Amino acid sequence: LMMSGRFGVYLVNIARLLVGRMKGGLGQVSIIGSVMFGGVSGSAVADASALGNALIPVQLKERYPAGFAAAVNSASSTVSVLIPPSIPLILFGLVSNTSIVDLFVAGILPGVLLGVGMFTTVWLVASLRDLPRAPLEGGFRAFRSQILAAFPALLMPVFVIGTLRFGIATPTEVSVMAVAYALLVSGVVYRDLNLGNLWSAAVETTMMTGAVMFIIMASSTIQWLLTAEQVPQALTEWVIATLSEPWLIILALNLVMLVIGAFLDLPAAILLLGPLFVTIGQAIGLDLVQLGLMMVVNLSIGLYTPPVGTTLFISVAIARCGIGEAIKALAPFYLVAIGVLLLISYVPALTIY
């Protein structure tokens, strides 16, 4: 509801005023914008589409390489899956019976690390290629006015986490309250909510919910069959017998997820693999919050990896460039994502505190 109005414009303007004067400023805007958009949408695909349409044409106009613009947008949009209210973290919490609040809180630091890593990557590439800074108008006054304008919507993640953290409401109740808050902000504060926006939001929500429910229905059937045949127990015993060291098992889980994430969409992968990996994780003493963050970060790499690569194909379509050109520019972003993934996998303090 809030993304359909002026809120998105405010976020882009804030990001440009913050980092636009840096080398490759428009690329940095994409990353900062993803972090802020994630606090409202919780969806990498929505992030890639909204920010890509707003920023990629401007980057091309400023003579940014089309492949680089697509790479930055497709990779940076996945930061949003770690920022509350993250949809993938909610799904993992449901299939693993893990506290969604704990997952939300645990996702903040890895999300910041991933954002900083990508931010640094864009700066290094922009410096080597001598990419231009973003054209800016206005100073502190402009920044203050944009912050004040966006402030009501920026309170959304604080509202969601705070309400859950202090036990004021259940996740289902919070989702209803969040919709009411979004209606209030869009309709009363920004006054850009109309029947067209409301209808579009309702249709998009219905389609997204329907798709997730079909995935849940199919995955529940598969999980019932696997449980009836005791596949999780047999798989756990085989893994532990074959790979005796916990660090090897964690590495094997990551490798499996990297492959599956390239062929299966993120929500479907979590719903299908979650119960199996939870059984293995519990057998080796892996905290479920840590496992959840590990799964989400790992599978999110598949969002910009062919052949599925949802955010990659969205970004390439907007930038009108070849897949190969974007993949070449994505190489350093893969290294950053895998580096953060390894830290989450082997440094529990990043997610358990």
N, C-alpha and C positions, 0 to 999 in steps of 0.2 A: 504493500500500500504506500509506504513512504518512498520507495524507490521510483515510483511512477511520477513523482512530482519534482519540486525544486531541490529536494534534499541531495540528490545526486550531484547537481550543479554546485551546491555549497561545498560538498566534500572534495570535489575536484579542484575548486578554487582554493580551499584551505591547503591541500597538498601542494599545489603550484606555488603558493606563497611561502610554504615551509621549505621546499627543496628545489624549486624551479631554477634558482640561480646557480646550482651545481652543474658540473659537466654531465650531460645526458639527463638534464633535469626532468624532461617529460617521461623518461623511463622510471626515474625515481618517484614521480607523481603516481605512476601506475602501482608501485609497490605500497606506498603510503595509503593510497586510495583503497587498495585491497584489504589492508588491515582495518580501515574504518568501515568499509562496506561489509566486511565479515561480521562486524558487530551488529549488523542489521539483518543481512540476508542469510548468513550461515551456509551459503551455497556457492561453490566454486564456479559452477556453470553460469549462474545469474551474475556473478562478479565479472567473469570473462566477457559476457555479452554486454553488460552495462558499461563497464570501463573501456572495453575495446572499442565500442562505437563512439565513445566520447573522446578517447585519446589517440587511437591509432591513426585516424585521418589527420590529426594535428601533427603527429610525429612524421608522417609521410610528407606533409607540407613543409616541415622544417628539414627535409632531406635526411631523415633517419632511414637506414636500410630496412626494407619491408620485412625481411626475415627476422631481423633483430627486434623490430616492433612487435611482431607476432610472438616471438619467443618470450619477451618480457611479459606480455599480457597473459599468455597461456600458463607460464610458470608462476607468476606472482599471484594469480587468481586463486591458486591452491592454498595460499596462506590462510584464506578465509575459513577453511575447514577446521582450523585449530582455534579460531576465535569464537567465543560464545556469542550467540546460540548455535553452535555447529550442528548441522543435521547428521553428519556421519557419527559424531560422538554420541548423539542421542540414540541412534540406531544400535551402536555397540553397547550402550548402557542397557538397552532393552533386551538384547539377545544374551547378554552375559550376567544380567541382574547386578550390575555395578552402579554405584551412585553417579547419577548424571552430574550432580553438583561437583563431585570430586574430579570427574573427567573434564568439566569446564575449567575449573581452577588449574588443573594440571596442564591443560593445553595452552595456557597463556605464555609461559616461559619458552616452550618449544616454538610457538608461533612467532614470538619476538626474535628468537635465534634465527629462524628461517627467514624472516623479513630482513634482519640485519645482514645475513649472508647474501641474500639476493640484492639488497641495496648496495653492498660493497662490490658485488660482481658487476652491476650496471655501471658504477662509477669507474671501475678499472677498465671495462670495455670501452666506455665513452671517452676516457682519457686517451686510450691507445688509438682510437679511431677519430679523435678530435670532434666528437659530436657536439652540437650547439647546446647552449643553455636555453631554457624556456623563456619566451618573451613575456615580461611581467609588467603589470601596471599596479601602482599603489604600494604602500608600505605597511607599517604597523596598524594604521587605522583601518585599512582594507582587511587585514588579517583578523583584527578584532571584530569587525562587523560580520565577517563570514562565520567566525566561531560562534558569535551570539546567535546568528541565524540558524546554524546547524545544531546548536546546543540541545534543544528539546529532543531531537532524533538521536543524538549521540548518547543520551541517557538510557536508551533502550537496553544495551548489554548490561549496564549497571543495574537497571531495574530487574532484569531477568536473573542475574547472578545473585543479587542481594535478596530477592524474594525467595529463591531456592535455598540459599545458604543459611538463612535464618529460619527456615522451616515455616514461612508464612503461608505457603501454598504448595501443592503438588505440581509436578511438571505439566500435567494436563491443564490444571487450573491456571498456571502461569501462562500457558500458550493462549488461552482465552483472554486473559488480562492484557497480554502483549498486543493482541489484535485490537482490543478496545483502545489501548494506548495509541496504537498506530492510526486508528480512525480519528482519535482526538487530535493528534498532532497534524495529520494531513488535512483534516476537515476544518479545524478551528484555528490552529496556529499558522499553517502555511496557506490554507484556503485554496488548495489546488486539487482537492478531491472532487471528482464529478462522477456521473453515472458511468461514463466510458471507462475511467480508471478503475472504478469499483468492479465493473463487469469483467474487465481484463484480469484484475487480480483474482477474482473469484474463479474464472475459467482456468487460469494458470495453476492456482492452488488445487482445484479439483483434479486437473490432469496429473499434477505431481503426486498428490495423495493417492490417486487411483493407481498410478504406476508402482508406487511403494507398496500398496496393499496387494497388488498382484505378485510382486516379488516376495512379500512376506508369506502369502498363500503358498507359492511354489516352494519356498525355502522351508516352510513348516512341514510340508509333505516329505521333502527330502530328509529333513532332520528326524522326523518320526521313523522313516525307514532305516536311517543310519543307526538310530538309537535301538530300534528293535533288533537289528543285526549285530549290535554291540561294536560297531565300527570305531567309534571314538576310543573305546577302551583298548581294542586290538591295535589301533594305530599308535596310541600312546605307548603301549608296551613295546611295539616294534621300534619306535623312534628312540626310546630310552635304551633299549638293548643295542641298537645300532650305533647311536651317538651318545656315548656315556657322559660326556661333559656338557653341562648346561649351556656354556657359551657356544658350543657347536650346534646345539639344538636351536638356540636363538638365531644363529646365522642361517641355518637351514630354513627356519620359518620365514625369515626375511627374503631369502632367495625364492622360495615358493610364492610368496606374496608379490614380489616384483614381476614374476612371470605372469601370474594370474591377473594382476592389476592392469597389465597391458591388453588383456582380452576381455575383461569383465568390468562393468561399470562399478563405481565405488560403493553405492548402497547395496547392490546385489552381492558383491564380494564380501562385504561385512556380514550380511545376513546368512550367507551360505557357509563362509569359512569360520565365522565367529565361534559357534559352538565347538567345532573341532579344535580350534587353536586354544580356546579357553581350557579344554580338558588337558591338553598338552602343557599349557602354561602353568596350570595348577599343580601338575605332577612334578614340575621342576622348581616349584616355589616362586614363579614369576608373578608379581603383583598384577592384578587385572587392570588397574588404572594404567600402569606402565605398558601392558600389552595392548590396551585400547589405543593409546597414543602411537605406539609402534605400528599398529595396523593402519591407522588413519593416515599417518605420514607416508608409510610405504605405499599404500594403495593409491594415494593422491598423486604419486609420481606417474601412475598409469593414465591420469587425466591428460597429460601432455606427451604421452608415448603412443605411437602407432601400434596396432591398427585401429584401436578404439579412439583414444586420445580426444575426448570431447572438447576440452578447452583449447587444445591445439587446433582442431579443425574449425572451431568458431573463430579463433584469432587469425588463422590463415585465410579464411573466407573474407574477413573484414580487411586484412592487409593486402589481399589479392596477390599472394606470392606462392611459390612452390613449397610443398611439404619438406623437400630436401633442404631448401634454403633455411627454413625455420629450425629444422632438426640440427643443422650445423651450428646455428646460433645458440641452441639450447644446451650445448655440451657443458659449459661452466655451471649452468643452473642445475643440471643433473648431479654434478659433483657436490654442490652446496646441499642439495636435498639429501643425498646419500650420507654426507657428513653429519647432518643433523639427525638422520635416522640412526646412525651408529651411536651417536651420543645418547639418544633416547634409549636405545637397546641395551647399552652397557654402563650407563651412568644413571642409576635409579633416582638419585637425588634431584634430577631435572624434572621428574614427574611425581615423586612421592615426597611430600613435605607437609 
